[in-house]
Amino acid sequence: MDIQSTVKNLHPLEVKIILSYKKGDELSIEKVEKDLGFKGGNGNQALSWLAGKGIVSELRRETAVFYELTDLGREWKEKGTPEERIIELVRIIANGGTSTALRLPDIAANLKLENKDIGSAFGTLSKLGVLAMDGEKKVIIALSADQLKDGRPAKGEAAEHFAVIRGLLDKAAKAEANLIAEADLSPAEKNAMAGIAKKRGAADAAFRQTDRETVYFGFTAEWEAVNAALKAAGITGEEIGTLTPQMLESGSWKGKAFRSYNVKTPPTRLIPGRSNPYAKFLEDVKDKLASLGFEEFDGPLVETEFWNSDALFMPQFHSARDIHDVYHLSDPEKAQSIEEPWLSNVASAHENGGKTGSRGWNYHFDKEFTKRLILRSQGTVLSAKTLPRAKIPGKYFGIVRCFRYDKVDATHLSDFYQTEGIVLGEDVNLRTLLGMLDMFAREVAGAKEVKYVPGYFPFTEPSVEVHIKHPVLGWFELGGSGIFRPEVTASLGVNVPVAAWGIGIDRMALMALGLNDLRELFSYDIENVRLRRTVAQA
């Protein structure tokens, strides 16, 4: 050991321990904190540092049992134990306080205690010969008046039981941190404690049993040389480590020794707490849409085929559903019912067009199939559910988690988020929709190059896909959109144009956060997450 280097790097807490004890002393965290006035935790730090430097070593470990007074125990001390309270109530009744004796459930109701607690307390008192039951199972006092004093048994085993329990409650209440050591208990107290203490689930017990391990340390052979070097250098452990404005103002620093420090030591890295970059991105999108006057909608992850597809005029037999490779629930498999009149309206629209002006899909609509429960595969399900209650004119949006059985790659995930929205009004048209898509592509995603491609969706006409160009991944689809068909809107009680979109917000985040793979949005690498947060802020 390099003694001079070791001495130079000792903390004042370590110095005080080295100078305050001698070879052969046994040290523990509790002992040094009490003897030297350390704050809680300082003793553990100092002894750990000294052990790391080889100045102390572990001698042994001892486990001791302690009992801590619980909230219930404090209530017992203040209001009396259940046994004491039962005796007092029954004694009042016996002295004419009420007209009739009580059964155990009545006692529980009067004392506002659990039936099980009253039953347990009565069992104890019955064994001690304090209480009994008459022929009508009403509780009576089995002791004579001269055997009671202040409502408690005056002598015998019952009196000892009450005295021990009361003594334990008083002792714990006066003890530091309401803790008493098992080693300090008499045999009678240990026996009583076994009935009122629990190691786990102690909410219904007066005491909580805890096991505490004490580690004892002793000085190694290096202590003597370090101790001598400290004394020779005049180091006491009282050296000032931080010069404060108060010390400068009062002049208390004068004549004091200061700890040496190295100006080349790198400062501690400060990592302030902050939100996840993707979560923050989602909140920013919500804020932007809310500032534009949109109202947010939301709904359950589990939906019916009706709202997920049928209400959107997707035929039950058609290959258009293939892109929605959904997850089905096994238990329960189906919903009990679908809301009317929407079920009948949608069924008619599918079969013959109903009152929408359409010829429909010309097939028999299966009203049992439509009840099947699935994990929603598209955010448009919430747009459909919003139409019956929507205000006209109105604007609505949601940040919606969706699920599809899909191959995971850089631009696809099996569960993903969409930003979904609708705009309703007499003057809504394709130009309205393209303006919204341009805002998402350029202002939210940060794309420089945007293009619009004709698309097909069973529930919109015309239909438009918006594509953006990623610097690494190239062109990819951001999402689909269009003007809802009358088969959708009229069936759900809306008779004005409705522009709708469902955009992959995860893909927008790729551009906004400077990522090349969707999976990086959910990275467990905390340094990578911090980096992305910095990029997003820039």
Stockholm file with secondary structure:
# STOCKHOLM 1.0

chainA/1-538         MDIQSTVKNLHPLEVKIILSYKKGDELSIEKVEKDLGFKGGNGNQALSWLAGKGIVSELRRETAVFYELTDLGREWKEKGTPEERIIELVRIIANGGTSTALRLPDIAANLKLENKDIGSAFGTLSKLGVLAMDGEKKVIIALSADQLKDGRPAKGEAAEHFAVIRGLLDKAAKAEANLIAEADLSPAEKNAMAGIAKKRGAADAAFRQTDRETVYFGFTAEWEAVNAALKAAGITGEEIGTLTPQMLESGSWKGKAFRSYNVKTPPTRLIPGRSNPYAKFLEDVKDKLASLGFEEFDGPLVETEFWNSDALFMPQFHSARDIHDVYHLSDPEKAQSIEEPWLSNVASAHENGGKTGSRGWNYHFDKEFTKRLILRSQGTVLSAKTLPRAKIPGKYFGIVRCFRYDKVDATHLSDFYQTEGIVLGEDVNLRTLLGMLDMFAREVAGAKEVKYVPGYFPFTEPSVEVHIKHPVLGWFELGGSGIFRPEVTASLGVNVPVAAWGIGIDRMALMALGLNDLRELFSYDIENVRLRRTVAQA
#=GR chainA/1-538 SS CCHHHHHHTCCHHHHHHHHHCCTTCCBCHHHHHHHHTCCTTHHHHHHHHHHHTTSEEEEEEEEEEEEEECHHHHHHHHHCCHHHHHHHHHHHHHTTSSSSCCCHHHHHHHHTCCHHHHHHHHHHHHHTTSEEECTTSCEEECSCGGGEETTEECSHHHHHHHHHHHHHHHHHHHSGGGEEEGGGSCHHHHHHHHHHEESSCGGGSSEEEEEEEEEEEEECTHHHHHHHHHHHHTCCSCCBCCCCHHHHHHTTTTTCCBCCCCTTSCCCCCCCCCCCHHHHHHHHHHHHHHHTTCEECCCCSEEEHHHHTGGGTCCTTCGGGGGCCCCBCSSSCBCSCCCTTHHHHHHHHHHHCTTTTSCCCCSCCCTTGGGBEEECCCTHHHHHHHGGGCCSSEEEEEEEEEECCCCCBTTBCSEEEEEEEEEECTTCCHHHHHHHHHIIIIIISCCSCEEEEECCBTTEEEEEEEEEEETTTEEEEEEEEEEECHHHHGGGTCCSCEEEEEEEHHHHHHHHTTCSCGGGGGCCCHHHHHHHHHHHHC
#=GC SS_cons         CCHHHHHHTCCHHHHHHHHHCCTTCCBCHHHHHHHHTCCTTHHHHHHHHHHHTTSEEEEEEEEEEEEEECHHHHHHHHHCCHHHHHHHHHHHHHTTSSSSCCCHHHHHHHHTCCHHHHHHHHHHHHHTTSEEECTTSCEEECSCGGGEETTEECSHHHHHHHHHHHHHHHHHHHSGGGEEEGGGSCHHHHHHHHHHEESSCGGGSSEEEEEEEEEEEEECTHHHHHHHHHHHHTCCSCCBCCCCHHHHHHTTTTTCCBCCCCTTSCCCCCCCCCCCHHHHHHHHHHHHHHHTTCEECCCCSEEEHHHHTGGGTCCTTCGGGGGCCCCBCSSSCBCSCCCTTHHHHHHHHHHHCTTTTSCCCCSCCCTTGGGBEEECCCTHHHHHHHGGGCCSSEEEEEEEEEECCCCCBTTBCSEEEEEEEEEECTTCCHHHHHHHHHIIIIIISCCSCEEEEECCBTTEEEEEEEEEEETTTEEEEEEEEEEECHHHHGGGTCCSCEEEEEEEHHHHHHHHTTCSCGGGGGCCCHHHHHHHHHHHHC
//
